[in-house]
Amino acid sequence: MGGLEGLTGPFTAIEPANAAFQAQFHAAAAERRLDGLALACRDLLTSGAANEFALPYAFAIAARSRLHDPAFWANPADGTPKSELLDWLDRLVELPAALNSRHNYYHEIVTGIRHYVADDDARAFRSFALAARPPDFYRVVKDDFGGGAAFARTFPSPAELSAARGSRFGRELDLRHAPRQPLRAVVSVSFDRIYAEAFAQGWIERLAECGAEGVGIHLHLMFRNEADEALIAGLVAMAASRGVPLALSVETGVRHARAYFASARFLRGAAILEAFRCPVLFSDADAYITQPQAFAERHLPVILAERRVLGHLSDGPYHGYLPWRRFSATWMTAPCDDAAIRFLGLVGDAVEYFWDQRDRNWWIDQMALQVARTIALREGMPAGTFGSISHALPHLMTTGEDYKIRKVSEVPRLKALLDKGINYWEALRQIDV
């Protein structure tokens, strides 16, 4: 795209403007024409053609189109930006239109990202911490480019992380059921009640299919009110019948927002390693082992021998310019050693440090992973403490939105609402009690 077609509206509200610019960005990324889109958005900002609803998105996409383009990174593999990229961001944040728009809540975000890609965490996080002050921040900023700023604070010192520990959440592991024998490795998955009904049995079945001797599964179940004893008993019985070593821990009375369910495995990550004293594969509830035979024959030996924490690590244009997307939380392996336990303790501390009482906490688990990784390395952990799980364990796991929605839609309480014509997201909200 070389011109302004489709970017000037007319827009009469924030939401359609956001949708239009997001569509343009994703199309340009797929078709490798991000540079043209960046220039077109810059032209909007300087020409006065963007109305008040379009302007914040013209600004955000002018920045992101360059950040997302490998041509503007000296070494995309390690996140080294070219001077042209930094100059572009510096000029953008100084444009009068960008500064003067009362709707441009992306200004502090882009300023923070500019410092972040230049390895200035202190200045970056100061800007992120300022971004979400407006009460209608979420009305304008509803995407991953700005989402992590919603809960951001200044970059924590090790002392601040230490002070955060236990300030908001419990970090202990309440094991209701545990294998009698020591295990070689554990797969650990955390669920709220809805996801437990949708996915927990499938995890037991999949691990049984793997036939990996001495590999157990740890299910961490969280309930809004009292524990569902029938659900727990059914899982224990199923694991016993399939010969899968099962560990099961429980939280009750969980009143936190849904981002807590994604963070719970990291709040208790150090306790999980210490409880089982073996390598642990942490996974999203709605993922699954792709090929059971390959897991037992190829992946498990690597997990047992690996001395690094393996995660989905992104650099440079591959979402590495966003601290809340640089270390994905989808699945991760950790050896049982002091460095991994220390790292997971820092991750839990970072979740507590950043937690926003306004329930603006989506992406917080990934922000915590990256901040903890940064501090761990600064404290003297060797660079080899962390590695890419995609490289070390290719095709280990699978996930997908269609699979998730299909499985959750089979939960009886949700299905009853869907059968009445209530949409999926509203039905999910209604049964999340």
C-alpha positions as CSV (number, residue, x, y, z in Angstrom):
1,M,0.0,0.0,0.0
2,G,1.6,3.3,-1.0
3,G,-1.3,5.7,-0.4
4,L,-4.0,6.6,2.1
5,E,-6.8,4.4,0.6
6,G,-8.9,2.9,3.4
7,L,-7.1,4.7,6.2
8,T,-9.1,8.0,6.2
9,G,-12.5,6.6,7.0
10,P,-14.7,8.4,7.4
11,F,-14.6,7.1,11.0
12,T,-17.2,8.2,13.5
13,A,-16.0,6.1,16.4
14,I,-12.9,4.5,17.9
15,E,-13.9,0.9,17.3
16,P,-14.2,0.9,13.5
17,A,-11.0,2.9,13.1
18,N,-9.2,0.4,15.2
19,A,-10.6,-2.5,13.2
20,A,-9.6,-0.8,9.9
21,F,-6.0,-0.1,10.8
22,Q,-5.5,-3.6,12.4
23,A,-6.8,-5.2,9.2
24,Q,-4.4,-3.0,7.1
25,F,-1.5,-4.0,9.4
26,H,-2.1,-7.7,9.2
27,A,-2.5,-7.6,5.4
28,A,0.6,-5.6,5.0
29,A,2.6,-8.0,7.2
30,A,1.4,-11.0,5.2
31,E,2.2,-9.3,1.9
32,R,5.5,-7.9,3.0
33,R,4.6,-4.3,2.3
34,L,5.0,-2.9,5.8
35,D,7.3,-0.1,4.7
36,G,4.6,1.4,2.5
37,L,2.0,1.2,5.2
38,A,4.4,2.9,7.7
39,L,4.8,5.8,5.2
40,A,1.1,6.0,4.5
41,C,0.3,6.3,8.2
42,R,3.1,8.9,8.7
43,D,1.5,10.9,5.8
44,L,-1.8,10.8,7.6
45,L,-0.2,12.2,10.7
46,T,1.5,15.1,8.9
47,S,-1.3,15.9,6.4
48,G,-4.1,16.5,8.8
49,A,-6.3,14.0,6.9
50,A,-6.8,11.7,9.9
51,N,-9.7,12.5,12.1
52,E,-9.7,12.2,15.9
53,F,-10.7,8.6,15.8
54,A,-8.2,7.5,13.2
55,L,-5.2,9.4,14.5
56,P,-4.1,7.2,17.4
57,Y,-4.1,4.1,15.1
58,A,-2.3,5.9,12.4
59,F,0.4,6.7,14.9
60,A,0.5,3.2,16.4
61,I,0.7,1.5,13.0
62,A,3.3,3.9,11.7
63,A,5.5,2.7,14.5
64,R,4.6,-0.9,14.5
65,S,5.0,-1.3,10.7
66,R,8.6,-0.4,11.0
67,L,9.2,-2.4,14.3
68,H,7.7,-5.5,12.7
69,D,9.8,-5.3,9.5
70,P,13.0,-7.3,9.5
71,A,14.6,-4.8,7.1
72,F,14.9,-2.3,9.9
73,W,16.8,-4.6,12.3
74,A,20.6,-5.0,12.0
75,N,20.4,-8.5,13.4
76,P,16.7,-9.7,13.6
77,A,17.8,-12.9,15.4
78,D,19.1,-11.0,18.5
79,G,17.0,-7.9,18.4
80,T,19.5,-5.3,17.4
81,P,17.7,-2.4,15.7
82,K,19.1,-0.3,12.9
83,S,19.7,3.4,13.6
84,E,17.0,4.1,11.0
85,L,14.4,2.4,13.1
86,L,15.3,4.4,16.2
87,D,15.3,7.6,14.2
88,W,11.9,6.8,12.8
89,L,10.5,6.3,16.2
90,D,12.1,9.5,17.5
91,R,10.6,11.5,14.8
92,L,7.1,10.0,15.2
93,V,6.9,10.7,18.9
94,E,7.8,14.4,18.2
95,L,5.1,15.0,15.6
96,P,2.7,17.7,16.7
97,A,-0.3,15.6,15.7
98,A,0.9,12.7,17.8
99,L,1.5,14.9,20.8
100,N,-1.6,17.0,20.6
101,S,-4.3,14.3,20.1
102,R,-6.2,13.7,23.3
103,H,-7.0,10.2,22.1
104,N,-3.5,9.1,21.4
105,Y,-2.9,6.8,24.3
106,Y,-0.2,5.0,22.2
107,H,2.2,7.9,22.6
108,E,3.8,6.7,25.9
109,I,3.6,3.1,24.6
110,V,5.6,3.9,21.5
111,T,8.0,6.1,23.5
112,G,8.6,3.1,25.8
113,I,9.1,0.7,23.0
114,R,11.7,3.0,21.4
115,H,13.7,2.8,24.6
116,Y,13.0,-0.9,25.1
117,V,14.5,-1.9,21.7
118,A,17.5,0.2,22.6
119,D,18.0,-1.8,25.8
120,D,17.0,1.0,28.2
121,D,14.6,-0.9,30.4
122,A,14.5,1.9,33.0
123,R,13.3,4.6,30.6
124,A,11.1,2.2,28.7
125,F,9.1,1.0,31.7
126,R,8.8,4.6,33.1
127,S,6.9,5.4,29.8
128,F,4.8,2.2,30.0
129,A,3.9,3.0,33.6
130,L,2.4,6.4,32.5
131,A,0.5,5.0,29.5
132,A,-2.7,3.6,31.2
133,R,-3.6,6.6,33.4
134,P,-6.7,7.6,31.3
135,P,-9.9,5.9,32.6
136,D,-10.9,4.9,29.1
137,F,-7.5,3.5,28.1
138,Y,-9.0,0.1,27.2
139,R,-11.5,1.8,24.9
140,V,-8.7,2.9,22.6
141,V,-5.9,0.4,23.3
142,K,-7.3,-3.1,22.7
143,D,-4.5,-5.0,21.0
144,D,-1.2,-6.7,21.9
145,F,0.8,-3.6,20.8
146,G,-0.4,-1.7,23.8
147,G,-2.0,-4.3,26.0
148,G,0.9,-4.8,28.4
149,A,1.1,-1.2,29.2
150,A,-2.3,-1.5,30.9
151,F,-0.7,-3.0,34.1
152,A,2.9,-1.8,33.6
153,R,5.0,-0.2,36.4
154,T,8.6,1.0,36.5
155,F,11.1,-1.8,36.0
156,P,11.5,-3.6,39.3
157,S,14.8,-4.0,41.2
158,P,15.5,-7.4,42.7
159,A,14.6,-5.8,46.1
160,E,11.2,-4.7,44.8
161,L,10.5,-8.2,43.5
162,S,11.5,-9.7,46.8
163,A,9.2,-7.4,48.6
164,A,6.3,-8.3,46.3
165,R,6.5,-12.0,47.2
166,G,3.4,-13.1,49.0
167,S,1.9,-9.6,49.0
168,R,-1.1,-10.5,46.9
169,F,-1.2,-14.3,46.3
170,G,-0.4,-17.6,48.0
171,R,2.6,-19.3,46.5
172,E,2.4,-22.7,48.2
173,L,1.3,-25.9,46.6
174,D,-1.6,-27.7,48.2
175,L,-1.2,-31.3,46.9
176,R,-4.4,-33.3,47.4
177,H,-3.1,-36.3,45.6
178,A,0.5,-37.3,44.7
179,P,2.2,-40.3,43.1
180,R,3.9,-42.7,45.5
181,Q,7.0,-43.2,43.4
182,P,9.6,-40.6,42.3
183,L,9.1,-39.4,38.8
184,R,11.5,-38.8,35.9
185,A,9.5,-35.8,34.5
186,V,6.2,-34.1,35.1
187,V,3.8,-32.3,32.8
188,S,2.1,-29.5,34.8
189,V,-1.1,-27.9,33.7
190,S,-3.3,-25.4,35.5
191,F,-7.1,-25.0,35.1
192,D,-10.1,-23.1,36.2
193,R,-13.1,-25.2,36.6
194,I,-14.4,-24.6,33.1
195,Y,-11.1,-25.5,31.5
196,A,-10.7,-28.5,33.8
197,E,-14.0,-29.9,32.5
198,A,-13.0,-29.2,28.9
199,F,-9.4,-30.4,28.9
200,A,-8.2,-32.3,32.0
201,Q,-9.3,-35.7,30.9
202,G,-7.8,-35.2,27.5
203,W,-4.4,-34.5,29.2
204,I,-4.6,-37.7,31.1
205,E,-5.6,-39.6,27.9
206,R,-2.8,-38.1,25.9
207,L,-0.1,-38.8,28.5
208,A,-1.4,-42.4,28.6
209,E,-1.0,-42.6,24.8
210,C,2.6,-41.5,25.2
211,G,3.5,-44.5,27.3
212,A,6.5,-42.7,28.8
213,E,7.6,-44.6,31.8
214,G,8.0,-42.5,34.9
215,V,6.4,-39.4,33.5
216,G,3.5,-38.0,35.5
217,I,0.9,-35.3,35.2
218,H,0.3,-32.5,37.6
219,L,-3.1,-30.9,37.5
220,H,-3.6,-27.6,39.4
221,L,-7.3,-27.0,39.8
222,M,-8.8,-23.6,40.7
223,F,-12.3,-23.0,41.8
224,R,-14.3,-19.8,42.3
225,N,-16.0,-21.4,45.4
226,E,-15.7,-24.8,46.8
227,A,-13.8,-27.6,45.1
228,D,-15.8,-29.9,42.8
229,E,-15.1,-33.2,44.6
230,A,-16.8,-35.2,41.9
231,L,-14.6,-33.7,39.2
232,I,-11.5,-34.4,41.3
233,A,-12.5,-38.0,42.1
234,G,-13.2,-38.6,38.4
235,L,-9.8,-37.4,37.4
236,V,-8.1,-39.5,40.1
237,A,-10.0,-42.6,39.0
238,M,-9.3,-42.0,35.3
239,A,-5.5,-41.6,35.9
240,A,-5.4,-44.8,37.9
241,S,-7.3,-46.7,35.2
242,R,-4.9,-45.5,32.5
243,G,-1.8,-46.0,34.6
244,V,-0.8,-42.3,34.6
245,P,1.0,-41.1,37.7
246,L,-1.2,-38.2,38.9
247,A,-0.4,-35.2,41.2
248,L,-3.3,-32.9,41.9
249,S,-3.3,-29.6,43.7
250,V,-6.3,-27.4,44.5
251,E,-7.2,-23.7,45.1
252,T,-10.6,-22.7,46.3
253,G,-12.3,-19.3,46.7
254,V,-10.4,-17.8,43.8
255,R,-12.1,-14.4,43.1
256,H,-9.4,-12.9,40.9
257,A,-9.9,-12.0,37.3
258,R,-9.2,-14.6,34.6
259,A,-5.6,-13.5,34.0
260,Y,-4.9,-15.1,37.4
261,F,-5.7,-18.5,36.0
262,A,-3.0,-18.1,33.3
263,S,-0.5,-16.9,35.9
264,A,-1.1,-19.5,38.6
265,R,1.5,-22.0,37.2
266,F,4.2,-19.3,37.5
267,L,3.1,-18.1,40.9
268,R,3.7,-21.7,42.0
269,G,6.4,-22.7,39.5
270,A,9.2,-22.8,42.1
271,A,7.1,-24.8,44.5
272,I,6.2,-27.2,41.7
273,L,9.8,-27.9,40.9
274,E,10.7,-28.3,44.5
275,A,7.8,-30.7,45.1
276,F,8.6,-33.1,42.2
277,R,12.4,-32.7,42.0
278,C,12.5,-33.5,38.3
279,P,12.2,-31.6,35.0
280,V,8.8,-30.1,34.4
281,L,6.9,-29.2,31.2
282,F,4.5,-26.3,32.0
283,S,1.7,-26.0,29.4
284,D,-1.4,-24.0,28.6
285,A,-4.5,-25.9,29.4
286,D,-5.8,-25.8,25.8
287,A,-2.6,-27.2,24.3
288,Y,-1.8,-30.9,23.8
289,I,1.1,-33.1,22.9
290,T,1.2,-33.3,19.1
291,Q,2.6,-36.8,18.6
292,P,2.6,-39.1,21.6
293,Q,5.2,-41.5,20.1
294,A,7.5,-38.7,19.2
295,F,7.2,-37.3,22.7
296,A,8.3,-40.6,24.3
297,E,11.0,-41.3,21.8
298,R,12.5,-37.9,20.8
299,H,11.3,-35.1,23.1
300,L,11.4,-36.8,26.5
301,P,15.2,-37.6,26.3
302,V,15.9,-34.0,25.4
303,I,13.8,-32.7,28.4
304,L,15.6,-35.1,30.8
305,A,19.0,-34.0,29.6
306,E,18.4,-30.3,29.2
307,R,19.9,-27.9,31.7
308,R,18.3,-24.8,30.3
309,V,14.8,-23.3,30.8
310,L,13.3,-23.7,27.3
311,G,10.6,-21.3,26.2
312,H,9.2,-19.5,23.2
313,L,11.7,-16.6,22.9
314,S,11.2,-13.8,20.4
315,D,13.6,-11.2,19.3
316,G,13.6,-8.1,17.2
317,P,10.8,-8.0,14.6
318,Y,9.3,-11.3,15.7
319,H,7.3,-9.6,18.6
320,G,10.5,-9.1,20.5
321,Y,9.9,-5.4,20.5
322,L,7.1,-6.0,23.0
323,P,8.3,-7.0,26.5
324,W,4.9,-8.7,27.2
325,R,5.3,-10.9,24.1
326,R,9.0,-11.6,24.1
327,F,8.7,-14.7,26.2
328,S,5.6,-16.6,25.4
329,A,3.8,-18.5,28.2
330,T,2.3,-21.2,26.0
331,W,4.6,-24.0,27.0
332,M,8.0,-24.1,28.7
333,T,10.3,-26.7,30.2
334,A,12.4,-26.3,33.3
335,P,15.1,-28.5,34.8
336,C,15.1,-29.0,38.5
337,D,18.1,-27.1,39.6
338,D,18.8,-24.0,41.7
339,A,18.9,-21.6,38.7
340,A,15.5,-22.7,37.4
341,I,13.9,-22.6,40.9
342,R,15.3,-19.1,41.3
343,F,14.1,-18.0,37.9
344,L,10.5,-19.3,38.5
345,G,10.5,-17.6,41.9
346,L,11.3,-14.3,40.2
347,V,8.5,-14.9,37.6
348,G,6.0,-15.3,40.5
349,D,7.4,-12.2,42.2
350,A,7.0,-10.3,38.9
351,V,3.3,-11.3,38.6
352,E,2.7,-10.0,42.0
353,Y,4.7,-6.8,41.4
354,F,2.9,-5.9,38.2
355,W,-0.6,-7.1,39.2
356,D,-3.2,-4.3,38.6
357,Q,-6.1,-4.2,41.0
358,R,-8.3,-2.7,38.2
359,D,-8.1,-6.2,36.6
360,R,-6.1,-4.9,33.6
361,N,-3.8,-7.9,33.6
362,W,-3.9,-9.7,30.3
363,W,-0.3,-10.5,29.1
364,I,1.0,-10.3,32.7
365,D,2.3,-13.8,32.8
366,Q,4.5,-13.1,29.7
367,M,5.7,-9.8,31.0
368,A,6.7,-11.5,34.2
369,L,8.6,-14.2,32.3
370,Q,10.6,-11.6,30.4
371,V,11.3,-9.3,33.3
372,A,12.4,-12.3,35.4
373,R,14.7,-13.5,32.6
374,T,16.3,-10.1,32.4
375,I,16.9,-9.8,36.1
376,A,18.1,-13.4,36.3
377,L,20.7,-12.8,33.7
378,R,21.8,-9.5,35.3
379,E,22.2,-11.3,38.6
380,G,24.8,-13.6,37.1
381,M,22.9,-16.5,35.6
382,P,24.8,-17.6,32.5
383,A,23.4,-16.7,29.1
384,G,22.9,-20.4,28.5
385,T,20.3,-20.6,31.2
386,F,17.6,-20.0,28.6
387,G,17.0,-21.6,25.2
388,S,14.4,-21.8,22.4
389,I,11.9,-24.6,22.9
390,S,11.0,-24.4,19.2
391,H,14.6,-25.3,18.2
392,A,15.3,-27.8,20.9
393,L,11.9,-29.5,20.9
394,P,10.2,-28.9,17.5
395,H,6.6,-30.0,17.0
396,L,6.3,-30.8,20.7
397,M,2.9,-29.3,21.3
398,T,-0.1,-27.9,19.4
399,T,-2.8,-25.4,20.2
400,G,-5.4,-23.4,18.4
401,E,-8.4,-21.1,18.9
402,D,-10.8,-23.5,17.0
403,Y,-9.7,-26.5,19.2
404,K,-10.2,-24.4,22.3
405,I,-13.6,-23.1,21.5
406,R,-14.8,-26.6,20.3
407,K,-13.7,-28.3,23.6
408,V,-15.0,-25.6,25.9
409,S,-18.3,-25.5,24.0
410,E,-18.8,-29.2,25.0
411,V,-18.8,-28.3,28.7
412,P,-22.4,-29.1,29.7
413,R,-23.2,-25.8,31.4
414,L,-21.8,-23.8,28.5
415,K,-23.5,-26.0,25.9
416,A,-26.9,-25.4,27.6
417,L,-26.5,-21.7,27.1
418,L,-25.2,-22.0,23.6
419,D,-28.3,-24.1,22.7
420,K,-30.4,-21.2,23.9
421,G,-28.7,-18.9,21.3
422,I,-26.3,-17.1,23.7
423,N,-23.0,-16.4,22.0
424,Y,-19.8,-18.2,23.2
425,W,-18.2,-15.3,25.0
426,E,-21.3,-14.2,26.8
427,A,-22.0,-17.8,27.8
428,L,-18.4,-18.2,29.1
429,R,-18.8,-15.0,31.2
430,Q,-22.1,-16.3,32.7
431,I,-20.7,-19.6,33.9
432,D,-17.5,-18.1,35.2
433,V,-18.8,-18.0,38.8
